[in-house]
Amino acid sequence: MNTIVVLDDPKAWPLDLPGVDVVSAKQYLVDPTFGDRRSTRLYNLCASYRYQRTGYYVSLLAEARGHRPMPSTSVMQDLRSTWVPRFEAAGLDATIRKSLRDIRADAFTLSVYFGRNLAARHASLARRLFELFPAPLLRARFARRADEWHLITVDVIPIRDVPETHHGFLADAARRYFEGGVARTRRSARPRFDIAILADPEEVHPPSDARALRRFARAAERAGLHPTSITRHDFGRLAEFDALFIRETTRVNHHTFRFAQRAAAEGLVVIDDPRSIVRCTNKVYLAELLQRHRIRGPRTLIVHAGNAATVADVVGLPCVLKAPDSAFSLGVVKATTEAELADAIDRLLRESDLIVAQAFLPTDFDWRIGVLDRRPLYACKYFMARRHWQIIQHDGDAHREGAVETIPVEDAPRPVVRAALRVANRIGDGLYGVDLKEVGSRAFVIEVNDNPSIDAGYEDRVLKDGLYDAIMQSFVRRIEATKEGK
């Protein structure tokens, strides 16, 4: 197993560990040879894991390359979420009390290096925190209130902030972890067959309309599940259910992702699962994934400040620029001229350190292949909005959409279905909507949606109730497998 340590500045790495490659974040992101490495563990010690910044992209692209990053992008979101200490601390109360009982001050900071602390009396607490937030260097802050210790925050320690007197201990902790690792704990599932369906009645472009949600509820009942509609205000109820079905547009910096994370941590069956949300909602990840597995897509360049001037030469004009987390045709810009290109790149790079540029492939419609449990479920043609290059044309608060044609999966072109399955199965085994363009006899993957639209009278035109039944029956199989320990 190869071991890579990634830092903003490799000179800041104070340790000399044999067999460990120390590289800069920039080198890891832009050097394509890293994508060819297999069996690689990556330890991300960038100073910041903020969403869509360099440290975030190191772990995101590591996942796309088949590497095993620490921390993962899901853990990064945990570390940035203010709700995490509040909810996780409940399971730590006894450990916190035992570890901090002799502390006389009203505040205490604990440093955790690869799951360990210098003081033996804090070993259990350091390990538990590392199990909850697996990141190489952690700093946990506690405060005493009414004679009780409380976990206040958990964040990362920049390598430059590790005292020199701790370097020897850090080297030993890192070496021991690289050689063996730290075991993770697992949580058991609840015994009841209840499913929560998360939706937002006020959402402008929901993935399922009200009629479809009612059909999902009836299908759940036919499958032997008890459905309950929940909203973002029901976060504290998740432990009541056996499964969570998210029918609200997902984003990483959003409550939908926190719901998915918490549900998965509680042992619920979740669609969309947190990993699928992270992977599907970021176009940079998809671009790297397509390239690594040689799945055909439009000519693509991952754009950053250092190569922005080469976009026209690499992908040509006109081209399409995408914010990493664009959805429903928002955050997607078509550039026809050099001036439009420069302006669009400048605007998008203000929000994200990396964006995606793709060659423009004009077609009358996009294919959408719905995939569930690694099998094709439905096939649609989404036609472009009238006199527009996208299926949805936004005009302020108003929008126009193109027509939708649903056909039996077996009637869809085989290259389109095969390409959809190839890319979706690299994401996971959840419910996905793969968008593709057909040019001649070739299929080009455009994107993979973790939360595909299923509206009454559109995607269900062929299968009718069978579409909803197939999804709910998948939940039942997954719950049963979870309870059987499979």
N, C-alpha and C positions, 0 to 999 in steps of 0.2 A: 504494500500500500504506500503510494507516494504521499508525502506530507508537504504542504505549502503553507507558509505564514505570509499573509498579505497585510501591508501597512501603508499608510500615506507616504511615509519616508522610511525605507529599510534601514537607514542609518540609526533610527531610533530603537531598533531591536538590540537589546543589551546582552543577549544570550548567545552562546556558541553550542548549538545542539547538532550532533552529527546526523546526517540524513535528512535534514530539514532545509528546504529551499525558502529563502526569504526574498520576496519580490514586492515591488511597489504596486499600489492599486491601479495606477494608470497602465503599467506594463501588463498586468493581468487582464485588464479590460480590452486593450487594443491589440495585444499580440495573439494572432490566430493559432499559434502553436500550442497554446494552453488548451485549446478546444480538442486537441488530439490526444491529450493525456487521459488515461483510464485509471481506475482504482486509485482515486485521489481524494485525500482528506484536506480540506482547506480551513484554515483558522484565520478569520477576518478580524484583524485588530485595528481597523480604521477608527479614527477618533470619533466619527459620527455615523450613525445608522439612520439618519433622517430619510424619510421616504423620497425616492427618486434622486438621491444624492449618491456620491461615488461609493461610499461604504455599502449602501443598500444594493447598488448594482453589482458589486463584487459577489455578494451572496446569491443574488438573483441569477446572474449568468453562470455561477458555479452550478446551480441547480439545473440550468438548461444544458450544461456541458456534461451532466452526469456525475459531477463531483459531489462530495459530501461536505457542505459548508457548515461552519459553526461561527456565529449563530446563523440559523436559517432565517429566511425573510419573515416567517410567522413569528419567530421569537423576537425579531426586531420590532414587530408591531406590538407584541406584548410589553416590551420594555418601554415603548413610547406611550402606552395606554394608561391613563391615570386611574382607570378602574381596576387594573390588575392587582396592585398591592391590597386594595380594599377587599377583594373577593378571595385572593389566594391566602391572605394572612390567617383566615379562619382555620385552615388546616395546619398552621404553623404555631398556633398559640402556645401549646405546651413546650415545643422546642425553643421558642423565643424566651419564654419564662425561665426555663432551665439554664439556657446559655447566658442570659443577661442578668441573672438574679444578684450577682455580686457587684454590678456596675453601680457606682454611686452618683454619677452625673445623670442629668435628665435627657441627654441625647447621646447617641452612640452610632458610630459608623463602622461597618464591617466590610473588609476587603476580601474578595473571594477570587483566588487564582486557580483556574481549572478545577473548581470544586473544593478547594482547600483554603484554610486560614492558618496563619502562623501559630495561633494559640490553640492548643489541643482542646481546651474546653469549648471552643466554638466549632469544632469539627462537624458535629451533627447539623448545626444550623447552616454552615457553609454548604454542606452537601445537599440539604433540602432546597436551599435557594438555587443551587446549580441545577438540580433536577427540574425545578419549575422554570428557570430561565437559563437554559444551556448556552452560555456565552463565555469566552475565555476569561475575561477580566470583568468582574462585577463589583459594584459598590452599593451596599444596602444601608439605608439610613433609618434609624429607629428613634422614637421619642417616647418618653414616659409621661403618661397622662393618668391622673387619679391612681397612681401606684401600679399602673399596668403598662407594659411595653407594647408599642404598636409599630408595625412596619409602615414607613411613610413613603419611601421611594426606592426603586431599584434602577440603576443605570450602569453604563459601562465606564471603565477606567481607561482613559487614554494611556498608551504605553509610556508616554513621556512623564506621566504623573505617578508611576510606580517608583517609590523611593529606592535609591541605590542599595540601601541596606536590605531590601527585600529581594534583590535580584537573584541571590543564591536560592532562596526558597521558591521563587517563581520558576527558575530553571528546573528544579527538582520536580515541582508540581507538573510542569509542562511535559517533562520527560516521562514521568509516570503515566500521565494521561495518554500521551502519544503511544505508549507501549501497551496500555490496557483499557483505558477509558473508564467511565463511571456508569454504573447501571442506572437505567431509568425505571420509574415506577409506572404501573398501568392502573387504570381505573375500570371498575366493572360497570356493566350496563344495568339499568333498572329493569325490573321484571315485567312491567306493564307494556301493552301495545297501544300506545297513544302517539299521535303524530301532530306536531305543531306546524301550521302553515303561516309563515311570516310574509306579510304584505303591507303596503302603505296605501290606504284608500285615496290619498291625495296625490299620488305620484302621477306625473303628466304622461310618461311613457312606460307604464308598468310592463313587465314581461308577460303577465297574464291579466286579462280583463276580468270584470266581476263574474261574467257568465262562465268563463273558464275556471275560475276559482271555485264556483259552486259545483262544477263537474268534477274537479279534483276531489272535493269533499265527498261527493256521492261515490266516486270510485274508491276512496279510502274506506268508506263503510262497506262496500261490496267485498273489499279485500280483507276485512276483519280488523280494520284500524279505526280508532276513534279520533276524528279530526277536530282540531281546535284552531280557530283563527287567532293569530296574535299580531301585535304591532311592536314597534321599537320600545314601547314602554313596558313590555313584558319580559325584559331580560332576566329578572329574578325568578321567573317561572320555569326556566329551561329544564331544571332537574326533574320536573314533573313528567317529562315526556320520554318516549323511546326513540323518537326520530324528529328531525327538523327539516322541513322543505321550504327553501327560501324562494319566494315569488316576488321579490323586490330587487331592483337593479343593484348589483353588487359592486362594491368598490373596496379597496384596501383601507383607505383612510375613512372608514364609514362604519356605522353600527352593524351593517350586515356582516361585515368581516368579524367583528367582535362576537356577534351571535354565533357564527359558524365556529369560531375558535372555542368559545365556551362550551357549545354543544358537543364538539368533538372531545374536549377535555373531560366532559361528564360521561362519555361513553355512548352518546347518542349516534345513531346513523344520520349523516348529514348530506344533503344535496342542496346547495353546492358546498363541498367540503373546503376547508381553508386553503389547502394546497392548490386546488383547481382555481379558486378565486385569484390567488396570487399570480398563478401562471397565465390564466386566460385574460386577466384585465391588464396585462402589460405587453404591449406590442414588441418591446425590445426582447423580452423573453422568447416570444414566438419566433422572431427573426433568427435568433441564435439557434433555437430548436430545429427550425426548418433546415438551416444550413448544416447543422451537425449531422442530421439524419438524411440529408440529401433528398428532402421532400420539396417538390417544385413549388415555388412561389414567384411573384414578380421580382425583377431585379431589385435588390434591396441593399441599403447601406445604413448601418447604425451610426447616427450623426452625433458628433460632440464638437466642442469648440475648436479642437485641433484639426478636424477634417471637413468643417462646414463648407469651405471654399471648393471642395472637390465634388460636391453632390451632383451638379449638372454633368460633369464629365463621367461620373460612375453610373448614374441611373438615367441620365438624359432628361430632356424636357419635351412635353410637360411631365411633371411627376407629382406624386401625392406625399404630403408630409403628415405624420401622425404623432400626436401626443401619446405617450406610452399607455395612458389609461383612457383613451378616447372611447366613446360608446354612442350608439344611435346617431352616427354620422357627425357628432359633435367632436371638436378637437382634431378634425381631419381637414386639411387644406390642400387644394389643388393649385400648383404653381405652374404658370405657362411661360413666364418670362424670367430673366435673371433677376430683375428688380423684385418681382413677386416672390421669387425663391428666397432672396436675401432677407426680405421683410418677414416672411413666414418663419424662417429658421431663427431669426433674432427673437421673435415673439415666443416661440415654443421653447427655446433654450433658456429663457428666463424662468420657466416653470420646472424644467427637468434638465439634468446634466446630460441625458441621452434622449434622442428622439429617433424616429424611423423615417427614412425616405425610400419610396418605392416608385418604380416605373409605372406610368399610367397605362392601364389596360382597358380600353373602352369596350364595353359589351352592353347589350340591351337589358340584361338581367344578371343577377348573381344567383348561383345555386346555394341553397341551405340544406345540408344533410343533418338531420337530428340523429344523435348517437347516444345510446344508453347501454350500459353493461358491455361495452366494446362491440356493439352490434348496431347496424343502421335501423332507425326507428321510423323516420318519415323523410320526405323529400319535397322541397318547395323551390319555386322560381320567384325571386323577389325582383320585380321590374323597377327600372329607374323611374324616379319622379319625372313627370312630364317636363321636357326641356331642361333637364338637370342631369348631372353625372353621378348622383348618388340616389339610393332608394328612398331617402328622406331628404327633403329640402326644407331647411329652417329659414324662417323670415321673422326675426324677432320672437314673439311669443307664439306665432302661428307656424304651422308646418304642413307640407304636402307629402304624401307617400305614393309610391308606385303600386301597381296591382300585385296581387299574390296568386300564384297558381300552384296547387298542391297535387302531386302525382304519386302513384304507388312507387315504393322504393325500387322494386324490380324493373320499373320502366325508366329509371334514371340512368344516364350514361355510366357504364362500368368504371371508366377511369376516374370519374368524379367521385363515385362512392368509395372506390379503393383509396384515393388520396385522402378523403375525409376520415376514413378509418385509420389510416396510417398515422395521421397527425393527432387525432383525438386519443388514440390508444397510447400515445406518448405522454399525454397529459395525465390520464388516469382512467378510471372506470365509471365516471359519473355521467351526468346528463349534459351533453354539449350540443351546440349548434355550429357546424363548420361551414363557413362561407367560402365559396370558390368561384372562380371565373373559368369558363370553358372557351378556349381559343383553338379552333380547329379540332383536333382529336386530343388535345392536351388540357389537363386540369391544373389550375394554379390556385394554391391555398392562399386566401386573403387573411382570414383570422379565425380564431376559435372562440366561441362565446360560452362561458360557463353557465349563463343564465338565459338560455334561448327563449325567444318569444313563443308562447303557446297561447293563442287567442281563439276563442270560440268562433267557428266558422271559417277559420283560415288553416292553421297547421293541422287541425283535426278533420279536414274535409274528407280525407280518404278513410282513416281508421275510425272516425267518430269516437264513441265512448272507449273503443279499444286503445286509443292513445293514452287516455287517462288511466285506464286499467293497467296497462303495461308498466307505467311509472309507479303506481302504488303497489303492484305486485313485486316490483323490484325492491321497494322498501321492506316489504314483508320478508322476502328472502334474506335481505341483509340483516334485519333484526334477528331473525331466527339463527342465522349463522353466528351473529355476535353472541347470542345467548348460549349457543352450543360451544363457544370458545374457539370457533374456526377462524 
